[in-house]
Every structure is written in structure tokens, then in C-alpha cells.
Amino acid sequence: LPLAAGALLAGCGPRQREELESLGECLGILFQLRDDLLGLFGDERELGKPVGSDVREGKKTILQGRLFARAPEATAARLRDIFGNPGIGEAELAFVRAQVEELGVLAEVQELSAGYAAEARRRIEGLPRARAEDRGKQIVRADVPFVAAVSVSPGTLARGLVVLVVGV
């Protein structure tokens, strides 16, 4: 939706809006996959939230779903005691991480993430580019509402998309 809104503000046609909507969906899934991975394997200082909070809250992530689908019953029973338990410690999180790795869930989700990243790059590369003299006008026209809508993190990817999308 944010990319489609940016496309409307930039005066894109229906085909470009559809392409940007598809790109936005691809980026959204990629963001969620990476967020799920970082939520279990990341660094708390970089995340801004405690690692393992998704496990403690029992959030339904792709990691959780694939893990329970692959775990033998004894392992699944232990995992059921861990997921959704706010009192778990590092030992339980280490067990979850080990199972995610040993059962191939980590590799699968990393591969899925890489596929969405490649698709997003392909879609971005296929977008038309603005003429340099038009970019500034379009950014001024759409910058504030679009930056707020797209910038889910302060990373350069989000800032780059603003320039790319409003420049189409």
C-alpha cells in the first residue's frame, strides 16, 4: 500500500502501480522473514527489542510454524512448553535456536528470504527511472507522506525506495 500511494502521488499509470504493489508485497514478506530471523538470532542492541521476544510471546512466525511441522513429538512437546512462556531464559532460547538449525528451518527460511530479496531487486531494476531534473520536484511533492509510509526502519533501503518510487 505505501508504494502504491507513492505511485499515485508520483502520477504513475495503472501498470506501474501494479508493479509497485507487487514490489511492496515482496518487500513486506522479505522484511517479515528477516524480522523473524533477527528476532531469534539477532543482537538486542541492533534490534531494539529483546531477542526471543517472539518466542516468549508465542507469536506465529514462519520459524515457529516450520519448526513444529518438522519436530518429532518429544521435541514438539518441549517446544510447546517454551513458546508463549514469558518466563523462559537463555537455555530455552538456545534449545529453540538449535532445533531451528538442526531441523533445517533456518536454512529454509534463509533461502526463502534470499529468493524474495532477489525478486525485489529484479522488480526494482525493472522500474523506469526518472529524469534527474524531475526527481527534485517529485520528491518535494511526495516526500513527507511517503517517507512516513515507507520508512519502517532508518536503513538506506527505505530511503532509497523513496527516491526510486517517487522518481518513476
Phi, psi and omega per residue, in radians:
L1 nan -0.754 3.126
P2 -1.061 -0.686 -3.140
L3 -1.224 -0.636 3.091
A4 -1.134 -0.692 3.100
A5 -1.112 -0.730 3.091
G6 -1.107 -0.674 3.114
A7 -1.114 -0.721 3.098
L8 -1.093 -0.791 3.129
L9 -1.094 -0.566 -3.122
A10 -1.501 -0.055 3.101
G11 1.366 0.503 3.129
C12 -1.267 2.705 3.065
G13 -1.412 3.031 -3.103
P14 -0.993 -0.721 -3.124
R15 -1.102 -0.775 3.131
Q16 -1.157 -0.681 3.104
R17 -1.073 -0.751 3.112
E18 -1.087 -0.741 3.116
E19 -1.085 -0.713 3.138
L20 -1.233 -0.609 3.060
E21 -1.099 -0.746 3.102
S22 -1.114 -0.714 3.080
L23 -1.076 -0.779 3.136
G24 -1.065 -0.700 3.098
E25 -1.116 -0.770 3.124
C26 -1.064 -0.813 3.130
L27 -1.144 -0.642 3.120
G28 -1.101 -0.767 3.113
I29 -1.153 -0.761 3.101
L30 -1.020 -0.817 3.123
F31 -1.001 -0.809 -3.092
Q32 -1.152 -0.720 3.105
L33 -1.051 -0.813 -3.130
R34 -1.191 -0.630 3.087
D35 -1.094 -0.732 3.112
D36 -1.097 -0.751 3.121
L37 -1.132 -0.809 3.135
L38 -1.128 -0.576 3.141
G39 -1.111 -0.369 3.117
L40 -1.914 -0.581 -3.040
F41 -2.010 0.022 -3.035
G42 -1.438 -3.035 3.130
D43 -1.882 2.158 -3.088
E44 -0.977 -0.642 -3.135
R45 -1.118 -0.618 3.140
E46 -1.435 -0.565 -3.091
L47 -1.313 -0.653 -3.044
G48 1.421 0.148 3.060
K49 -2.573 2.766 -3.119
P50 -1.133 2.341 3.027
V51 -1.126 2.372 -3.131
G52 1.614 0.005 -3.116
S53 -1.107 -0.579 3.095
D54 -1.120 -0.670 3.112
V55 -1.182 -0.843 -3.138
R56 -1.043 -0.624 -3.131
E57 -1.482 -0.160 -3.124
G58 1.217 0.512 -3.131
K59 -1.106 2.488 3.131
K60 -1.475 1.555 3.133
T61 -1.800 2.932 3.082
I62 -1.097 -0.615 3.116
L63 -1.072 -0.804 -3.138
Q64 -1.102 -0.817 -3.110
G65 -1.069 -0.828 -3.126
R66 -1.208 -0.614 3.133
L67 -1.111 -0.852 3.140
F68 -1.161 -0.560 3.122
A69 -1.174 -0.502 -3.062
R70 -1.775 -0.322 -3.015
A71 -1.271 2.392 2.982
P72 -1.082 2.768 -3.017
E73 -0.970 -0.748 -3.132
A74 -1.093 -0.715 3.108
T75 -1.192 -0.737 3.133
A76 -1.073 -0.643 3.112
A77 -1.101 -0.773 3.106
R78 -1.142 -0.701 3.118
L79 -1.093 -0.647 3.108
R80 -1.103 -0.573 3.092
D81 -1.263 -0.440 -3.085
I82 -1.526 -0.880 -3.079
F83 -1.154 2.269 -3.139
G84 1.495 0.106 3.138
N85 -1.814 1.859 -3.092
P86 -1.177 -0.242 -3.093
G87 -1.607 0.096 -3.111
I88 -1.219 2.707 -3.136
G89 -1.996 -2.891 -3.101
E90 -1.121 -0.582 -3.134
A91 -1.093 -0.748 3.122
E92 -1.184 -0.705 3.096
L93 -1.130 -0.663 3.093
A94 -1.106 -0.667 3.087
F95 -1.098 -0.797 3.135
V96 -1.069 -0.829 3.128
R97 -1.002 -0.793 -3.130
A98 -1.073 -0.727 3.136
Q99 -1.184 -0.696 3.108
V100 -1.042 -0.707 3.122
E101 -1.287 -0.871 -3.050
E102 -1.127 -0.592 -3.104
L103 -1.544 0.087 3.054
G104 1.419 0.122 -3.120
V105 -1.208 -0.720 3.140
L106 -1.043 -0.872 -3.133
A107 -1.068 -0.708 -3.139
E108 -1.109 -0.808 -3.108
V109 -1.236 -0.617 3.052
Q110 -1.106 -0.722 3.111
E111 -1.147 -0.740 3.087
L112 -1.068 -0.773 3.109
S113 -1.067 -0.771 3.124
A114 -1.089 -0.652 3.100
G115 -1.120 -0.767 3.100
Y116 -1.170 -0.627 3.102
A117 -1.132 -0.743 3.115
A118 -1.133 -0.718 3.115
E119 -1.133 -0.710 3.110
A120 -1.102 -0.776 3.105
R121 -1.058 -0.746 3.133
R122 -1.075 -0.767 -3.141
R123 -1.163 -0.703 3.132
I124 -1.121 -0.765 -3.134
E125 -1.121 -0.450 -3.137
G126 -1.448 -0.118 -3.133
L127 -1.337 2.527 3.086
P128 -1.191 2.659 -3.135
R129 -1.783 2.581 3.102
A130 -1.438 2.713 2.972
R131 -1.254 2.517 -3.082
A132 -0.967 -0.697 -3.088
E133 -1.224 -0.374 3.135
D134 -1.516 -0.418 -3.040
R135 -0.974 -0.849 -3.085
G136 -1.058 -0.758 3.126
K137 -1.071 -0.781 -3.092
Q138 -1.214 -0.652 3.124
I139 -1.153 -0.740 3.114
V140 -1.060 -0.722 -3.107
R141 -1.169 -0.660 -3.001
A142 -2.032 -0.019 -2.960
D143 -1.029 -0.959 -2.986
V144 -1.127 -0.952 -3.119
P145 -1.164 -0.560 -3.076
F146 -1.343 -0.678 3.096
V147 -1.038 -0.754 3.140
A148 -1.091 -0.633 -3.089
A149 -1.350 -0.623 -3.032
V150 -1.592 -0.602 -2.989
S151 -1.324 1.529 3.078
V152 -1.445 -0.275 3.073
S153 -2.623 2.844 -3.107
P154 -1.388 0.212 -3.070
G155 -1.190 2.844 -3.094
T156 -1.221 -0.468 3.134
L157 -1.050 -0.811 -3.130
A158 -1.104 -0.757 3.120
R159 -1.122 -0.682 3.121
G160 -1.117 -0.654 3.127
L161 -1.161 -0.612 3.116
V162 -1.027 -0.845 -3.123
V163 -1.148 -0.748 -3.105
L164 -1.115 -0.850 -3.022
V165 -1.259 -0.801 -3.125
V166 -1.276 -0.197 3.129
G167 -1.625 0.067 -3.115
V168 -1.343 nan nan
